[in-house]
Amino acid sequence: MSSLFDLTGKVAVVTGASKGIGRAIAGRMAEHGARVVVSSRKQDGCDAVTQAIQAKDGQAVTKTCNIGRKEELQALVDFTTSHWGGIDILVCNAAVNPHYGPAATVSDEAYDRTMAYNVRSNFWLCNMALPGMAARGGGAVVIVSSIAGLRGSTHLGIYALSKAADMQLARNLAVEWGPKNIRANCIAPGLVRTDFARALWENPEILKKRNRDTPLQRIGEPDEIAGAAIFLASQAGSFMTGQTIVVDGGVTAGAPLRGDDD
C-alpha cells in the first residue's frame, strides 16, 4: 500500500457507521490499517459492521451512541480513549432529515432536531475529541456534509441549512486547531444510494432527473465517498484543511441551481 494512504496505527471514530456512507468509510479505513470504532444508535447494526471488518482481519469495536445526547457523545470519546488510547481520525457522518418539503411548512420541532443532530452534535463531539487529538500530535476531522449545503432547495431547505453550517464548522475548526496539527474538512456527496436517501433514488421521476442532470449519468454508491474520506484522513491530504470536497458525479458543475432532489 502506498504510504500516502496508509492509516496503520491510527484510531478512527466513525459515527453513523452502521450503514450507507458511514459503513463504507469504516470498512475502508480498517482496510487501510486504522483501528475503527463503529458507532451508531443500534447495537445490532454496529456489530454487523464490526464483525465484517474483523472477518477481513481488520481491527474494529462497537460503541453505540445517540449523537443527540451529549452524555453519549462524551461516553464515545471516553470509551475510545480507554480502549485504544485516543482518537486520531474523527468522522462525523451521522445525520437526520425529518422534513421533506418547503421550509415554510417545517415545524419548530423538526427544525430544532435537524440543527441539533446535524450541527450541534458535531460541534459537541469535536470539542470533546480534539483536545486529546492535539495531545497525540494532531489528527483529522472529516465531516460528511452534502451538496445541499451549496445550493438552494425548495424541499430540503432546513437540511441544506444544517449542511452549510457543517462546512463553516470545518472552516472554524481548521483555523482554531491548525496550529495543533489538526485538519478539518468536509465531504459534500451528491445523491448516493443509501437508506438515508432512499425516498429520493427510489422515486423514478427524481432518479431520472438526477441521472439526466449528472455528467456521469448516474447516482453515487457509498464506497465512492469512502475514498475521499481516506484521502482527507491520511498523509495524502496532509496540507488540506478547511475545505469541502464535492463528490457528486459532476452534478453541481452544470446542473440547474434548484436543488430539489439533492
C-alpha positions, 0 to 999 in steps of 0.5 A, spaced: 500 500 500 502 506 498 504 510 504 500 516 502 494 512 504 496 508 509 492 509 516 496 503 520 496 505 527 491 510 527 484 510 531 478 512 527 471 514 530 466 513 525 459 515 527 453 513 523 457 507 521 452 502 521 450 503 514 450 507 507 456 512 507 458 511 514 459 503 513 463 504 507 468 509 510 469 504 516 470 498 512 475 502 508 479 505 513 480 498 517 482 496 510 487 501 510 490 499 517 486 504 522 483 501 528 475 503 527 470 504 532 463 503 529 458 507 532 451 508 531 444 508 535 443 500 534 447 495 537 445 490 532 447 494 526 454 496 529 456 489 530 454 487 523 459 492 521 464 490 526 464 483 525 465 484 517 471 488 518 474 483 523 472 477 518 477 481 513 482 481 519 481 488 520 481 491 527 474 494 529 469 495 536 462 497 537 460 503 541 453 505 540 451 512 541 445 517 540 449 523 537 443 527 540 445 526 547 451 529 549 452 524 555 453 519 549 457 523 545 462 524 551 461 516 553 464 515 545 470 519 546 471 516 553 470 509 551 475 510 545 480 513 549 480 507 554 480 502 549 485 504 544 488 510 547 485 516 543 482 518 537 486 520 531 481 520 525 474 523 527 468 522 522 462 525 523 457 522 518 451 521 522 445 525 520 437 526 520 432 529 515 425 529 518 422 534 513 421 533 506 418 539 503 418 547 503 421 550 509 415 554 510 411 548 512 417 545 517 415 545 524 419 548 530 420 541 532 423 538 526 427 544 525 430 544 532 432 536 531 435 537 524 440 543 527 441 539 533 443 532 530 446 535 524 450 541 527 450 541 534 452 534 535 458 535 531 460 541 534 459 537 541 463 531 539 469 535 536 470 539 542 470 533 546 475 529 541 480 534 539 483 536 545 486 529 546 487 529 538 492 535 539 495 531 545 497 525 540 500 530 535 494 532 531 489 528 527 483 529 522 476 531 522 472 529 516 465 531 516 460 528 511 456 534 509 452 534 502 451 538 496 445 541 499 449 545 503 451 549 496 445 550 493 438 552 494 432 547 495 425 548 495 424 541 499 430 540 503 431 547 505 432 546 513 437 540 511 441 544 506 441 549 512 444 544 517 449 542 511 452 549 510 453 550 517 457 543 517 462 546 512 463 553 516 464 548 522 470 545 518 472 552 516 472 554 524 475 548 526 481 548 521 483 555 523 482 554 531 486 547 531 491 548 525 496 550 529 495 543 533 496 539 527 489 538 526 485 538 519 478 539 518 474 538 512 468 536 509 465 531 504 459 534 500 456 527 496 451 528 491 445 523 491 448 516 493 444 510 494 443 509 501 437 508 506 438 515 508 436 517 501 432 512 499 425 516 498 429 520 493 433 514 488 427 510 489 422 515 486 423 514 478 421 521 476 427 524 481 432 518 479 431 520 472 432 527 473 438 526 477 441 521 472 439 526 466 442 532 470 449 528 472 455 528 467 456 521 469 449 519 468 448 516 474 447 516 482 453 515 487 454 508 491 457 509 498 464 506 497 465 512 492 465 517 498 469 512 502 475 514 498 475 521 499 474 520 506 481 516 506 484 521 502 482 527 507 484 522 513 491 520 511 498 523 509 495 524 502 491 530 504 496 532 509 496 540 507 488 540 506 484 543 511 478 547 511 475 545 505 469 541 502 470 536 497 464 535 492 463 528 490 457 528 486 458 525 479 459 532 476 452 534 478 453 541 481 458 543 475 452 544 470 446 542 473 440 547 474 441 551 481 434 548 484 436 543 488 430 539 489 432 532 489 439 533 492 
